[in-house]
Amino acid sequence: MDWDASRYEQWFATPGGRFALGAERHLLDSVVAEWPRRNQRVLEIGCGTGIFQHILFDDGFSVAGLDKSPAMIAAARRRLGSDAELYVGDGSALPFADNEYDFCVLWTVLEFCDDPGKVLAEAARVAAKGLLIGFLNRHSAYWLSRGCPWPWCQGHLLAKARWFTWPEMRALALIHTGKTPARTRSVLPGPPCTWKNAQPWKFANNLVLPPMFGAICAMRIDLVDYQPLTPIYSWSTEPGIG
């Protein structure tokens, strides 16, 4: 487990990993833009070393994380300190009450679960307001280069993952949450060799696209309806006072 945590951190420290993380953050922020932030509690299931918890914390959420790996949780604790509640546990049997958190996040974790439907159902039970699911897209150049079982990919962690198509994940969400996604988008349409800051690759891989194009997809499921918290008014002339 220590090796897994170390390799996870090392990947995001590479130029390609840093680029991918920036694109994923852009994707995450665009998909959950309608969620309220202040005093909203978010549980990330399968939080790893806390990289995406850190993003959610910076975005204004109160964050908690759960992972079955003690090494991952130890790394998350080093990253987040007292800014997050952290638990070692199993996503298929969450030790939390119904609706205990406002939102749950599952970011590229269902691919590695024995029973992804059960984990998704548990997330829907614990979340009062919504879910965010990030998943690896099997209909992508990334799958062809990293997930497809080519001889040279044997033994690679991503080749062992269960990559989802958008229709598969949408069906899984409907079965286990009873809801259709409110929004699904993707980033990183190019293969990993194009994940860099040189143009035109930087522009293309940071575009927020329909879900069938990018390597990483994000699906938002709203369990309640959202209304704008601060309406923006349009004035034809400067408003008066009084």
Steps between C-alpha positions, in 0.01 A plus 500: 500500500788739570627433148154579357483832683851589387430415136174698511685807623782453250260489205347839586850643542593421138440765228221290351348436841505869591337588168232232547430621854447855377259380231314282750465791740357711219255220423401452865437871553292532184276206586427596863474876438137498615569336835501724808835508681486676837443260791443212257654168606653284226613141546744365243480122483829345394681825572852365446768743613257793524584680176139557399393564858749786496336637186154475659628671815647783292162529326334575834358165611543336839669174408524146627655195342489124525737243351560133574878553490658622826802618297278717279328649805838568662611686186172693494553598864845634414352706218188632676583499870198610699317632192328165438332217687668178385391140546625154409202305373321312223296696247252214466405525871538862604505560877274805473131574551256570219543853362792567734686697233372757255693353206707193418779485244629184331788606277643216287434248775211286369738354240685323780202377706385139509136616506481859362121502518504431874752779559290740294185404691678560831614843379140585406384391845751717684466810278205732558539727198714354224773279363799563277642201313829525313575204275744373239342498154544179306411685178815713510855522372614457859344154516673401175838600642466399867192286561486272196657160582795534265793272586708800614222614736479172688551560871421871479240611754281672238495187285342320797232767554144475377464794262143621442325643199270796556182292437623235744561752777170675434317166528691409818406834655133462410480148642672582830387858565169520316619823336617596155815715483450875506824560310781288353810644336857394422853628444828371354391370157856445385732212591740554795783608269296817429441588867736795506502878504608540136231621262270382350500211747451717807190664352348176367554290811357763734175537308196381696335267251201266475563174688580282202825678411734542799710260704348615830125551537314667784134426567293707743190351655272742683289349777326834555421793270727805500405863464753781451605624843580852382292611200686714248287785369541681172452878505444713192597806706680544829266406785393772737516492878186502707 
